């Protein structure tokens, strides 16, 4: 927040972001090992929408991959290297998805 001496100043309210349709989403699936104690994690980046929808998509992917994970900061983390399976699942759900990174 910025300090203002204007008595009529009203802070802007955060807008509730709408979740884009799956066909309008452009997702990338990465494989990361850094800063994770040597563990491999598949990361889905680029989701635009509410935290509830992100959590629901994360839950569906974790169930289909049969592993744990989390959803935070607009990213979905799935434990292990499941990039091919995640790309296939997201593609069948109607998302525009590509495997990225190394």
N, C-alpha and C positions, 0 to 999 in steps of 0.2 A: 504494500500500500504506500502511496505517496502522500506526504504531508502537504496540506493545503490551508491557506489562511482565508480562503473564500468561504463565507458562511453558507452559501448555496451549493457547495460542493457535495456531490453524492457519489460514493464509490460505485464502480461498475460491478454488477453482479455476474458471477460466472454463469455462462449459458450451459444448459444441459445439452450435451452433444447428442445428435441423433445418430443411430447406427445406419451406415450405408448398407444397401442391398448387397448380397454376396457377389453378384455380377459386377458391382462397381468397386469392390475391394481389390487391392493389388498387394498380395501377401508374398513374403519371401521366407524361406525356411533355411536357417543357418545351422551349422554345427559349431559349438563352442566348447573349449576346454579351459580357457584362461580364467583364473581367479575362482576356480571351483574345486580346488584340492585334487586335481587330476581327473575328476569325473567328467564324462562326456554328456553334453546337454544339447538337445535339438531346440532351437529357438525360432518361433514364428513371429516375424516383425511386420509392421505395416497395417495392423488392424485399426480401423477408424470406427469408433462407436462408444457406447456406454460401458462402464465397468461390469455391469450385470451381464451384458451380452458377451463380453470378453470372457468372463468367468464361466458362462454356459458353454461357450465354444471350447474352452480349456477342459472342462469336465468331460465333454463328449470325446475329445481327442485322447485324453488320459484313459478313458474307458475302452476305447477302440484299440489303443496301443498296449493296454494292460500294464501300465506303469504309473508312477507318480509324477508330480510336477506342480507348477503354480502359474498364476497369471498376475502380473504386476507391471506397472509403468507402460501399459500398452503392448506388452509382449507376453507370449505364452511360452513357458519353459516346460519341456518334456524330458524326463530323465532318460538318457541313453541315445543311441544313434537310430532314430526312427524316421529319418528324413523322407525316404521313399514312401513309407506307409502314410505319413502325414500329407505328403503331396497328393497321393492318390485319394485319401479321404476328403481333403479340402476340395479337390477337383470334382468329386462326385457330389459334394454339397453345393456346388455352383460357384465357388470362389475362383478368381484368377490367381493362380499360385505358381511359383517357380522355385526350384532348388537353387540356392545361391551360396557363395563362399566356397571354401576348400572342401 
